[in-house]
């Protein structure tokens, strides 16, 4: 592991979505409450699942298995519950994976069901927004609670688009459309060894990397025990550890250059930089409050300072934008929530505002969008 290096030397511009209300935003930022419910919102993503609505949209999932869609008319959000599963959802992706359906689909996962008052199993649903209303189809089941889902783009007729799904049983697998109703083709890529322990083998996040020069489609899976495992999504059994983070890992975002940023329970933000066939780890910053649950890349304007290109959020309840002053990384608090943060993404949701917005999911039971000044 390398020591801290200047953020400007590590960051490449690019990103998707961010932020919203109840709590306190900095004077320069506006907090918009896009959804207020009665259960913790556990993950958010941006995309365009509603083709009839212009602009980028937000999708969230909560502790009661709701799939929540948010669209914007100017800066006014409208939230709609598309589906209620009844038990916790946290896995979430928004992408055009199914070639038999038009536009982007929503993929949500979590517990399959409850039995004798206890949740069990894992499930992934496809949710589509149609002119007739939401369409919901089960596409996969597994033994473990689904905590992370990401989409991999097609790379030719023999390598179709698919989902990478990771669960609490330590299993990483792909789901690939079949063209028929019912479950998709389920292919196991990697299993964490039982020797790491029940807690440490829980998968927390999947980050899909840019294809290599040879066209290899890769993903990095983060585990609670701190292992970052790289898999080739077309090669079962290809998992190999590329980094071990003290204290455990929780969330990730791509770095725009073939690698990704990861964060975790000890509060460190680490860049896994593409370095030939492997990934090299550089420590970017350490949050003094620890317990990070979100890292997002984008362009985040700050009053009187250079725009930040990374943001973090977590159990400190504070969303921070990171900038570089000389050789130092400076964290600017742009929002304080009223409960622990659990998810963070970025995207250009409000064209009337400068830079990218931040979208927050938290135990305050809401989705908050943070907007920089006009």
DAVEN-V99724 format. One record per pair of residues at least 24 apart in sequence whose ideal C-beta (glycine too) atoms are under 10 Angstrom apart, sorted by sequence separation. I is the first residue (numbers start at 0). J is the second residue. If there is no record, write none. Layout:
# DAVEN-V99724
i: {I	I}
j: {J	J}
This chain:
# DAVEN-V99724
i: {19	33	37	38	39	43	45	60	62	63	64	81	84	86	103	104	119	120	121	138	141	142	143	144	147	151	164	165	169	198	199	200	202	208	217	223	224	227	262	265	266	267	270	289	290	291	305	307	310	312	314	315	316	333	337	338	339	342	345	349	18	34	36	37	38	40	52	62	63	64	66	68	82	84	85	86	100	102	103	119	120	121	123	139	141	142	143	145	159	161	163	168	198	199	205	207	222	223	244	264	265	266	269	284	286	288	289	290	293	295	304	314	315	318	334	336	337	338	17	33	36	37	38	43	61	62	81	84	86	87	101	102	111	118	138	141	142	143	148	165	169	197	198	199	200	202	221	222	223	263	264	265	268	283	286	288	289	290	307	313	314	336	337	338	343	16	34	36	38	40	60	61	62	84	85	86	100	102	141	142	143	169	195	196	199	205	221	222	242	263	264	284	286	288	294	304	312	313	314	336	337	338	340	16	17	37	60	61	84	85	97	101	105	107	142	169	195	196	220	221	262	263	264	283	286	287	288	291	301	312	313	337	15	16	36	59	60	96	100	111	141	168	189	191	195	219	221	242	262	263	286	288	302	311	312	313	336	15	16	49	60	97	104	105	108	111	167	169	170	188	195	221	241	261	262	301	312	313	15	34	36	60	87	90	92	108	111	141	167	169	171	189	191	195	220	262	263	286	288	312	336	49	59	86	90	104	106	108	111	168	169	170	188	191	219	227	262	299	301	311	312	34	48	58	86	90	93	106	108	110	111	139	141	167	168	169	191	218	241	261	286	310	334	33	34	58	86	88	90	100	104	110	111	139	166	167	168	171	219	227	260	299	310	320	34	58	88	109	110	139	166	167	191	242	259	260	284	286	310	334	33	57	86	88	100	108	109	138	139	165	166	167	227	241	242	244	260	309	333	33	56	68	108	109	125	138	165	191	241	242	243	259	284	308	320	19	31	33	84	107	108	138	164	165	221	225	239	241	242	244	283	333	16	18	66	97	106	108	109	123	138	165	189	219	225	241	270	318	15	16	17	31	66	84	108	165	188	189	217	219	221	223	225	16	66	97	107	123	164	189	218	221	223	249	250	252	255	268	318	33	34	36	65	82	84	96	106	138	140	163	188	189	219	221	227	229	249	250	251	252	254	31	33	34	35	64	106	121	123	138	139	162	163	173	188	246	247	248	249	250	251	252	253	268	284	285	287	316	318	31	32	33	34	36	82	106	121	136	137	138	139	141	163	188	203	204	206	207	209	227	246	249	250	252	284	286	29	31	33	34	46	48	58	60	64	81	121	136	137	138	139	140	162	173	188	203	204	206	208	209	212	249	250	252	266	283	284	285	310	312	316	32	34	41	42	46	47	48	64	81	104	120	121	136	137	138	139	141	186	188	189	190	201	202	203	204	205	206	207	208	209	211	284	299	308	312	316	41	42	44	46	47	48	56	58	60	62	81	103	121	136	138	171	186	188	189	191	203	204	206	209	210	229	262	266	292	293	295	297	298	306	307	308	310	312	314	316	39	41	42	43	44	45	46	47	58	59	60	61	120	186	187	188	189	190	199	203	204	206	208	209	229	266	292	293	295	296	297	306	312	313	314	38	40	41	42	44	46	58	60	79	121	125	171	186	187	188	189	198	208	209	229	260	262	264	266	290	291	292	293	294	295	296	297	298	306	310	312	318	320	19	39	41	42	43	44	170	188	189	208	209	262	263	264	290	292	293	294	295	297	50	51	81	82	84	123	125	169	171	208	227	260	262	292	293	294	295	318	320	50	81	82	206	207	219	291	293	300	49	50	80	81	82	163	165	169	206	227	255	268	300	301	48	49	79	81	90	91	94	96	108	151	163	169	206	299	300	47	48	89	90	92	93	94	95	96	98	146	147	149	150	152	161	163	165	169	204	206	254	298	299	300	312	46	47	48	49	88	89	90	91	92	94	96	106	108	146	147	149	151	154	158	160	163	164	165	167	217	298	299	19	46	48	87	88	89	90	91	92	93	94	95	96	108	109	110	143	144	145	146	147	148	149	150	151	163	165	171	173	175	204	252	297	298	299	312	46	64	66	68	86	87	89	90	91	92	94	95	104	106	108	125	143	144	146	147	149	152	158	172	203	204	252	297	299	46	87	89	90	92	123	143	146	147	151	155	169	171	173	204	217	219	296	297	310	64	66	68	123	154	172	173	203	268	295	297	44	98	154	171	203	215	217	250	44	97	98	123	154	173	211	250	295	44	96	97	153	165	172	208	212	213	250	295	96	152	171	209	211	249	293	295	307	42	68	95	96	97	151	165	206	208	211	249	293	306	42	60	94	96	108	151	171	293	42	66	151	163	171	292	293	41	58	94	106	292	293	66	149	163	292	302	58	92	149	162	208	299	301	302	92	147	149	161	300	301	56	90	92	104	161	299	300	147	298	300	90	147	158	90	146	158	52	90	100	157	51	99	146	48	49	50	51	96	97	98	99	154	48	49	50	51	96	97	99	154	48	49	50	96	97	98	99	47	97	151	262	151	149	48	97	96	204	203	204	250	252	249	250	252	250	252	250	149	147	42	44	46	147	149	41	42	44	42	90	92	94	89	90	92	42	42	15	14	15	13	14	13	14	13	14	0	11	13	0	11	12	13	0	10	11	0	9	10	11	10	11	9	11	10	42	43	9	41	42	91	89	89	91	9	11	9	10	9	6	8	9	3	6	4	0	1	0	1	91	1	28	89	9	28	76	8	9	10	27	28	76	9	27	28	74	8	9	27	74	17	25	26	27	73	4	6	18	25	27	71	73	74	1	3	4	5	6	17	70	71	73	74	0	1	2	3	4	16	62	69	71	0	1	2	3	15	17	0	1	3	14	15	16	18	0	3	14	15	17	60	74	13	14	59	12	13	14	11	12	13	14	59	71	10	12	58	57	78	30	78	57	69	28	56	76	55	57	18	28	54	55	56	76	17	25	54	55	67	12	14	18	22	23	24	54	55	74	13	14	17	22	25	54	55	12	14	22	54	74	10	11	53	69	71	7	10	43	44	46	9	10	39	42	43	45	57	59	61	67	69	9	18	39	41	42	43	44	45	46	55	58	59	60	62	6	7	17	40	41	42	43	45	55	57	59	6	39	40	42	44	45	62	6	17	28	30	39	43	45	55	57	61	27	28	30	61	28	29	30	61	25	27	28	30	59	25	26	59	24	25	58	23	24	25	57	23	24	25	45	10	23	24	45	57	9	10	22	23	24	10	22	23	45	9	20	22	23	43	44	6	7	8	18	19	21	22	33	43	6	7	17	18	20	21	22	43	44	6	7	17	19	20	21	31	43	5	6	7	8	10	22	31	42	43	5	7	9	40	41	5	6	29	40	41	5	6	7	39	40	41	4	5	6	39	40	3	5	6	29	39	40	43	3	4	28	38	39	40	43	3	18	31	33	39	40	43	17	18	33	34	38	39	40	16	17	18	29	30	31	36	37	40	16	17	18	28	35	36	15	16	17	28	30	35	36	14	15	16	17	18	34	35	36	14	15	16	17	18	32	34	35	13	14	15	16	33	34	35	14	15	32	33	34	32	33	34	31	32	33	31	32	17	18	19	22	30	31	17	18	19	30	31	16	17	18	19	20	22	29	30	31	14	15	16	17	18	19	21	29	30	14	15	16	17	18	19	22	28	29	13	16	17	19	21	28	29	12	14	15	16	20	21	22	24	27	28	29	19	21	25	27	28	29	20	22	24	27	19	20	21	24	25	26	19	20	22	18	19	20	18	19	20	17	18	19	17	18	19	16	17	18	16	17	18	17}
j: {43	57	61	62	63	67	69	84	86	87	88	105	108	110	127	128	143	144	145	162	165	166	167	168	171	175	188	189	193	222	223	224	226	232	241	247	248	251	286	289	290	291	294	313	314	315	329	331	334	336	338	339	340	357	361	362	363	366	369	373	43	59	61	62	63	65	77	87	88	89	91	93	107	109	110	111	125	127	128	144	145	146	148	164	166	167	168	170	184	186	188	193	223	224	230	232	247	248	269	289	290	291	294	309	311	313	314	315	318	320	329	339	340	343	359	361	362	363	43	59	62	63	64	69	87	88	107	110	112	113	127	128	137	144	164	167	168	169	174	191	195	223	224	225	226	228	247	248	249	289	290	291	294	309	312	314	315	316	333	339	340	362	363	364	369	43	61	63	65	67	87	88	89	111	112	113	127	129	168	169	170	196	222	223	226	232	248	249	269	290	291	311	313	315	321	331	339	340	341	363	364	365	367	44	45	65	88	89	112	113	125	129	133	135	170	197	223	224	248	249	290	291	292	311	314	315	316	319	329	340	341	365	44	45	65	88	89	125	129	140	170	197	218	220	224	248	250	271	291	292	315	317	331	340	341	342	365	45	46	79	90	127	134	135	138	141	197	199	200	218	225	251	271	291	292	331	342	343	46	65	67	91	118	121	123	139	142	172	198	200	202	220	222	226	251	293	294	317	319	343	367	81	91	118	122	136	138	140	143	200	201	202	220	223	251	259	294	331	333	343	344	67	81	91	119	123	126	139	141	143	144	172	174	200	201	202	224	251	274	294	319	343	367	67	68	92	120	122	124	134	138	144	145	173	200	201	202	205	253	261	294	333	344	354	69	93	123	144	145	174	201	202	226	277	294	295	319	321	345	369	69	93	122	124	136	144	145	174	175	201	202	203	263	277	278	280	296	345	369	70	93	105	145	146	162	175	202	228	278	279	280	296	321	345	357	57	69	71	122	145	146	176	202	203	259	263	277	279	280	282	321	371	55	57	105	136	145	147	148	162	177	204	228	258	264	280	309	357	55	56	57	71	106	124	148	205	228	229	257	259	261	263	265	57	107	138	148	164	205	230	259	262	264	290	291	293	296	309	359	75	76	78	107	124	126	138	148	180	182	205	230	231	261	263	269	271	291	292	293	294	296	74	76	77	78	107	149	164	166	181	182	205	206	216	231	289	290	291	292	293	294	295	296	311	327	328	330	359	361	75	76	77	78	80	126	150	165	180	181	182	183	185	207	232	247	248	250	251	253	271	290	293	294	296	328	330	74	76	78	79	91	93	103	105	109	126	166	181	182	183	184	185	207	218	233	248	249	251	253	254	257	294	295	297	311	328	329	330	355	357	361	78	80	87	88	92	93	94	110	127	150	166	167	182	183	184	185	187	232	234	235	236	247	248	249	250	251	252	253	254	255	257	330	345	354	358	362	88	89	91	93	94	95	103	105	107	109	128	150	168	183	185	218	233	235	236	238	250	251	253	256	257	276	309	313	339	340	342	344	345	353	354	355	357	359	361	363	87	89	90	91	92	93	94	95	106	107	108	109	168	234	235	236	237	238	247	251	252	254	256	257	277	314	340	341	343	344	345	354	360	361	362	87	89	90	91	93	95	107	109	128	170	174	220	235	236	237	238	247	257	258	278	309	311	313	315	339	340	341	342	343	344	345	346	347	355	359	361	367	369	69	89	91	92	93	94	220	238	239	258	259	312	313	314	340	342	343	344	345	347	101	102	132	133	135	174	176	220	222	259	278	311	313	343	344	345	346	369	371	102	133	134	258	259	271	343	345	352	102	103	133	134	135	216	218	222	259	280	308	321	353	354	102	103	133	135	144	145	148	150	162	205	217	223	260	353	354	102	103	144	145	147	148	149	150	151	153	201	202	204	205	207	216	218	220	224	259	261	309	353	354	355	367	102	103	104	105	144	145	146	147	148	150	152	162	164	202	203	205	207	210	214	216	219	220	221	223	273	354	355	76	103	105	144	145	146	147	148	149	150	151	152	153	165	166	167	200	201	202	203	204	205	206	207	208	220	222	228	230	232	261	309	354	355	356	369	104	122	124	126	144	145	147	148	149	150	152	153	162	164	166	183	201	202	204	205	207	210	216	230	261	262	310	355	357	105	146	148	149	151	182	202	205	206	210	214	228	230	232	263	276	278	355	356	369	124	126	128	183	214	232	233	263	328	355	357	105	159	215	232	264	276	278	311	106	159	160	185	216	235	273	312	357	107	159	160	216	228	235	271	275	276	313	358	160	216	235	273	275	313	357	359	371	107	133	160	161	162	216	230	271	273	276	314	358	371	108	126	160	162	174	217	237	359	109	133	218	230	238	359	360	109	126	162	174	360	361	135	218	232	361	371	128	162	219	232	278	369	371	372	163	218	220	232	371	372	128	162	164	176	233	371	372	220	371	373	164	221	232	165	221	233	128	166	176	233	128	176	223	126	127	128	129	174	175	176	177	232	127	128	129	130	175	176	178	233	128	129	130	176	177	178	179	128	178	232	343	233	232	133	183	183	292	292	294	341	343	341	342	344	343	345	344	251	250	146	148	150	251	253	146	147	149	148	202	205	207	203	205	207	204	250	252	252	253	252	253	253	254	254	255	242	253	255	243	254	255	256	244	254	255	245	254	255	256	256	257	256	258	260	292	293	260	292	293	342	341	342	344	268	270	269	270	270	268	270	272	267	270	270	267	269	269	270	360	272	299	360	281	300	348	281	282	283	300	301	349	283	301	302	348	283	284	302	349	293	301	302	303	349	281	283	295	302	304	348	350	351	279	281	282	283	284	295	348	349	351	352	279	280	281	282	283	295	341	348	350	280	281	282	283	295	297	281	282	284	295	296	297	299	282	285	296	297	299	342	356	296	297	342	296	297	298	296	297	298	299	344	356	296	298	344	344	365	318	366	346	358	318	346	366	346	348	310	320	346	347	348	368	310	318	347	348	360	306	308	312	316	317	318	348	349	368	308	309	312	317	320	349	350	308	310	318	350	370	307	308	350	366	368	305	308	341	342	344	308	309	338	341	342	344	356	358	360	366	368	309	318	339	341	342	343	344	345	346	355	358	359	360	362	307	308	318	341	342	343	344	346	356	358	360	308	341	342	344	346	347	364	309	320	331	333	342	346	348	358	360	364	331	332	334	365	333	334	335	366	331	333	334	336	365	332	333	366	332	333	366	332	333	334	366	333	334	335	355	321	334	335	356	368	321	322	334	335	336	323	335	336	358	323	334	336	337	357	358	321	322	323	333	334	336	337	348	358	322	323	333	334	336	337	338	359	360	323	324	334	336	337	338	348	360	323	324	325	326	328	340	349	360	361	324	326	328	359	360	325	326	349	360	361	326	327	328	360	361	362	326	327	328	361	362	326	328	329	352	362	363	366	327	328	352	362	363	364	367	328	343	356	358	364	365	368	343	344	359	360	364	365	366	343	344	345	356	357	358	363	364	367	344	345	346	356	363	364	344	345	346	357	359	364	365	344	345	346	347	348	364	365	366	345	346	347	348	349	363	365	366	345	346	347	348	365	366	367	347	348	365	366	367	366	367	368	366	367	368	367	368	354	355	356	359	367	368	355	356	357	368	369	355	356	357	358	359	361	368	369	370	354	355	356	357	358	359	361	369	370	355	356	357	358	359	360	363	369	370	355	358	359	361	363	370	371	355	357	358	359	363	364	365	367	370	371	372	363	365	369	371	372	373	365	367	369	372	365	366	367	370	371	372	366	367	369	366	367	368	367	368	369	367	368	369	368	369	370	368	369	370	369	370	371	371}
